[in-house]
């Protein structure tokens, strides 16, 4: 099965809008998740060859919802990010879930590492002092800033599209 260019471009444009809003306001509205869920239910009837209502379809989306809730509880990820990823994965045909997940993971680790290195360099003296006196709160204060996650999803989607460009059809 090949991925439709129209679906890829639609999701790209949606991610572009969501990433901009997330970057600017640090929030993702539930309206995007609801829209994606409605589109998924519609796609079940309009494109039954590409979308189905089976466990495999919901494996990655539910994983994002559950892991996202845990990360939200730990104040690492925003609630809107996990709900949006849940609904976004519903719109990706199931055969591409694992592939996109890998690119999302690689991009997240890369961007997260950049932030970690940046925060360490920027707060180096504070980190060293906090480590010496075993001040966990001091260390957390150096790394406690959240970043907009939708732009990371967008970059992952672009990389994913580039890597599967041979599989895109009109």
N, C-alpha and C positions, 0 to 999 in steps of 0.2 A: 504494500500500500504506500502511496506517495502522499506528501503533504501539499495541500492546495496553497498556491501563492497568495490567493485572496485571503485565506485564513491567516497565513503568516503575516501579511501586510496589515490586516486588521488588528491582530494581536500586537504587532509592532507599534502601530499608531496609538492603540490603547495604552500600552506600556509607556510610550513617550509622554502621553498626557498624565498618567498616574505618577511617573517618575518626576515630572516637573512639579506636580502638586506636592508630592512627598518631600522633595528637596526643599521646596519653598516653605511649606507649612508643617513639615514633619508629621503628617497625618494622612492616612488613606481612608477615604469615606467608605462606609458600608455599601453605598450605592453601586460602586464598582463590582463588589462581590455579588450583590443581588442581580445586577445586570448579567454577569457571567453565568450565574446559576439559571436564570431564565433562558439565556441563549443555549446553555447545555440541554435543558429540558426540550427546547424547540428542536435542537440538532438531533436528539434521540429519534424524533419522528421524521424530520426532513432528510437526514443523512444516516439512515440505519446501518449502512455499510461501514461508516467511520466511527460511529458512536454507539455504545451499548450500555445497558444498565446491568453490569455484572461486577463482582468483587474486584477483579483486576483493574477495572476503570477507576475504582475509588481507593486503591491501595496507597498511591502517592498523595493524592489530595487529603485523605484522612491522616496520613502520617504528618503532613504539614500542619494540619489542624491540631493534632495531639502534641507534637514536638513544639509547635509554635505557642501553644498554651503554656507549656512548661517554660519556654524561654521568656514568655510574657510575664509569668509569675516570678521569674528571676530578674526581671527588668532588663533583659538583654534585647528582646525583640518587641516591637509594638504589636498590639492585637490586630490592627488593620493589616499589617504585613502578612501574618499567618492566614487570616481570612481571605485576603486577596490571592495569596499563593494557592490556597485550597481551590478557589473558584477558577483561577487561571489554568491550573492543571486539568480541570474538568473540560476545558475547551481544546486542550491539546489531545489529539487522538492517542489512545492508550499505548500504541506501539512506540511512540516517541517519548513516553514519560521517563524511562530510564536514561536515555541519551541526554535529554534536556536537564534532568536532575544532575547528571555528572558535570555538565558545563556550569550549572548553577553552583554546585559545590566547589568546583575549581575557582570560579570567579569570586565566590564568597571568601574562600581561604586566601586568595591573592589580595583582595581589597582589605580584608580583616588584618592580614599581616602588614600591609602598608600602614593602616591606622595604628596598629600595635607599635611598629617601628617609629612612626611619627610621634606618637604620644610618649614613647620611651625617651626619644631624643629631646623632645620639648620639655619634659619633666625629669630629666636624668638625675639632677641633684636631689630632687624630692624622692624619687624612687630609691636611690641609694640610701638616703637617710632613713626612709620608711622600712627598708629591708633590714638595716642595721639595728633599728630599735623594735623590729617586729610589729610595726604599725600597719595592720591589714587595711584599716580604713584609709590610711594615707596612700597606700598603693592603689586601692580601688578608686580613689579620687583622681588619680592620674589616668585611669583607663575607663572611667565610668560614663563617658559620653556615648550616646547612641548616634548612629548615623542613618540617614535615609537609605532604606533597603531597596526600594523600587528601582533606583538607578542601577543597582547591582543586577537586579533581575533583567533590566533592559539590556545591559551589556552582555549578560549570559544569552539572552534571546538573539542578539546580533551574532554572537560567536556561533551559537547553535545553527542559525540560518546559513551562515557561511559554510559551516562544516557539512550541512546536508543539502547544499545548493543543487546538487545533481538529482536529488529526490523531489524537488519542488515541481509541481505541475500547474498548469493553468486550468 
